[in-house]
Amino acid sequence: MQQRRPSKGRPSGTDGSDFSFRMVVDSRYQKVAQGRSRLRALISIQAVIQLMGAVHLVLSISKGNIISPLAVSSLATAFLSLIVGELGQRRSRVNFLRFYIFAAAASILLSIACLSKVDLRLEDILNVHLMEAKKFKILEAGRILFGLLVQIFAVKTTGSLISNMSPPKRTS
């Protein structure tokens, strides 16, 4: 019996007659893979942002400034949500991802509260002479705003990921 060489673009071991029996991957599995990779990137960005917040907190402590318990709790909640979110997306655990959404939402609320505590006005930002004195406050406000934006995208991505991971509802 003569073996034929598989042609390019065709799977080996078939002659093409099994075309009707081949399965096509459901689009929601492709969406899950895309959502997981997007969530992985967003969690990485969040980790960098929270690390910057931790560095800012350590610098504030080393300067002798009084730290806000709100800032510490916001940072702790954000780190907890990052750990749970990473475990949830890595292992495809829906319950972890749901807890990640809850913890990220709590972190968003705490970050908004921290942002409201920062004594920073538009005049302070626009005034060049005061800008040098308040540069840490400006950087912290920018970090919090960027972190909020990334967390909102991460929560939205996680919600769509959970809906694509769940089996489709059958209508009877």
C-alpha positions as CSV (number, residue, x, y, z in Angstrom):
1,M,0.0,0.0,0.0
2,Q,1.4,3.3,-1.0
3,Q,1.4,6.2,1.5
4,R,0.6,9.6,0.1
5,R,2.2,12.8,1.2
6,P,-0.2,15.2,3.0
7,S,-0.8,18.3,1.0
8,K,-0.3,21.7,2.4
9,G,-3.4,23.1,4.1
10,R,-5.1,19.8,4.6
11,P,-5.0,17.7,7.8
12,S,-3.0,14.6,7.6
13,G,-4.8,11.3,7.7
14,T,-7.9,12.3,5.9
15,D,-8.8,12.4,2.3
16,G,-11.4,15.2,2.7
17,S,-14.4,13.0,2.8
18,D,-14.9,13.5,6.5
19,F,-15.6,17.2,6.0
20,S,-19.2,16.9,7.2
21,F,-18.1,15.3,10.5
22,R,-15.6,17.9,11.5
23,M,-16.6,20.1,14.4
24,V,-16.3,23.9,14.4
25,V,-15.3,25.6,17.6
26,D,-18.1,27.6,19.1
27,S,-17.6,31.3,18.9
28,R,-18.0,31.8,22.6
29,Y,-14.9,29.6,23.3
30,Q,-13.0,32.0,21.0
31,K,-14.4,34.9,23.0
32,V,-13.4,33.3,26.2
33,A,-9.8,33.0,25.0
34,Q,-9.7,36.6,23.8
35,G,-11.3,37.7,27.1
36,R,-8.8,35.8,29.2
37,S,-5.9,37.4,27.3
38,R,-7.4,40.9,27.6
39,L,-8.1,40.4,31.3
40,R,-4.5,39.1,31.8
41,A,-3.2,42.3,30.3
42,L,-5.5,44.5,32.3
43,I,-4.6,42.8,35.5
44,S,-0.9,43.3,34.7
45,I,-1.5,47.0,34.1
46,Q,-3.5,47.2,37.4
47,A,-0.6,45.5,39.2
48,V,1.9,48.1,38.0
49,I,-0.5,50.9,39.0
50,Q,-1.0,49.5,42.5
51,L,2.7,49.0,42.8
52,M,3.2,52.7,42.1
53,G,0.6,53.4,44.8
54,A,2.5,51.2,47.3
55,V,5.7,53.1,46.5
56,H,3.9,56.4,47.0
57,L,2.6,55.2,50.3
58,V,6.1,54.0,51.5
59,L,7.5,57.4,50.4
60,S,4.8,59.2,52.3
61,I,5.6,57.2,55.4
62,S,9.3,57.8,55.1
63,K,8.7,61.5,54.8
64,G,6.8,61.4,58.1
65,N,3.4,62.2,56.6
66,I,0.3,60.8,58.2
67,I,-1.1,58.1,56.0
68,S,-4.8,57.9,55.3
69,P,-6.4,54.6,56.4
70,L,-8.6,55.0,53.4
71,A,-5.6,54.9,51.1
72,V,-4.2,51.8,52.8
73,S,-7.6,50.0,52.6
74,S,-8.0,50.9,49.0
75,L,-4.5,49.6,48.2
76,A,-5.1,46.4,50.2
77,T,-8.5,45.8,48.5
78,A,-7.0,46.4,45.1
79,F,-4.1,43.9,45.7
80,L,-6.6,41.3,47.0
81,S,-8.8,41.8,43.9
82,L,-5.7,41.4,41.7
83,I,-4.7,38.1,43.3
84,V,-8.2,36.7,43.1
85,G,-8.6,38.0,39.5
86,E,-5.4,36.4,38.4
87,L,-6.4,33.0,40.0
88,G,-9.8,33.3,38.4
89,Q,-8.7,34.0,34.9
90,R,-5.8,31.5,35.0
91,R,-7.9,28.6,36.2
92,S,-11.2,29.7,34.6
93,R,-13.0,29.8,37.9
94,V,-16.3,31.7,37.6
95,N,-16.7,32.2,41.4
96,F,-13.2,33.7,41.7
97,L,-14.0,36.1,38.8
98,R,-17.3,37.1,40.5
99,F,-15.4,37.8,43.7
100,Y,-12.9,39.8,41.6
101,I,-15.7,41.9,40.3
102,F,-17.0,42.6,43.8
103,A,-13.5,43.4,45.2
104,A,-12.6,45.6,42.2
105,A,-15.9,47.5,42.6
106,A,-15.1,48.0,46.3
107,S,-11.6,49.2,45.3
108,I,-13.1,51.6,42.8
109,L,-15.3,53.1,45.5
110,L,-12.4,53.4,47.9
111,S,-10.3,55.0,45.2
112,I,-13.0,57.5,44.5
113,A,-13.1,58.3,48.2
114,C,-9.3,58.7,48.2
115,L,-9.5,61.0,45.2
116,S,-12.0,63.2,47.0
117,K,-9.7,63.5,50.0
118,V,-6.8,64.8,47.8
119,D,-6.7,68.5,48.3
120,L,-6.2,69.5,44.7
121,R,-7.9,72.1,42.6
122,L,-7.6,73.1,39.0
123,E,-5.9,76.3,39.9
124,D,-3.2,74.3,41.7
125,I,-2.5,72.3,38.6
126,L,-2.5,75.3,36.3
127,N,-0.3,77.4,38.5
128,V,3.3,76.7,37.6
129,H,4.7,78.0,40.9
130,L,2.5,75.7,43.0
131,M,3.0,72.7,40.7
132,E,6.4,71.9,42.1
133,A,5.1,71.8,45.6
134,K,2.1,69.7,44.7
135,K,3.7,67.4,42.2
136,F,3.2,64.3,44.4
137,K,-0.5,65.1,44.8
138,I,-0.9,65.6,41.0
139,L,0.9,62.3,40.3
140,E,-1.2,60.5,42.9
141,A,-4.5,61.9,41.5
142,G,-3.4,60.9,37.9
143,R,-2.5,57.4,39.1
144,I,-5.8,57.0,40.9
145,L,-7.8,58.2,37.8
146,F,-5.8,55.9,35.4
147,G,-6.3,53.0,37.9
148,L,-10.1,53.7,38.0
149,L,-10.2,53.7,34.2
150,V,-8.3,50.4,34.0
151,Q,-10.4,48.8,36.7
152,I,-13.6,49.8,35.0
153,F,-12.4,48.1,31.8
154,A,-11.3,45.1,33.8
155,V,-14.7,44.7,35.4
156,K,-16.5,45.0,32.0
157,T,-14.1,42.4,30.5
158,T,-14.6,40.1,33.4
159,G,-18.4,40.4,33.1
160,S,-18.3,39.4,29.5
161,L,-15.9,36.7,30.2
162,I,-18.2,35.2,32.8
163,S,-21.1,35.3,30.5
164,N,-19.2,33.5,27.7
165,M,-17.9,30.9,30.2
166,S,-21.3,30.0,31.4
167,P,-23.2,27.5,29.3
168,P,-25.8,29.0,27.0
169,K,-29.4,29.0,28.3
170,R,-31.7,26.7,26.4
171,T,-35.1,28.0,25.4
172,S,-37.8,25.4,25.8
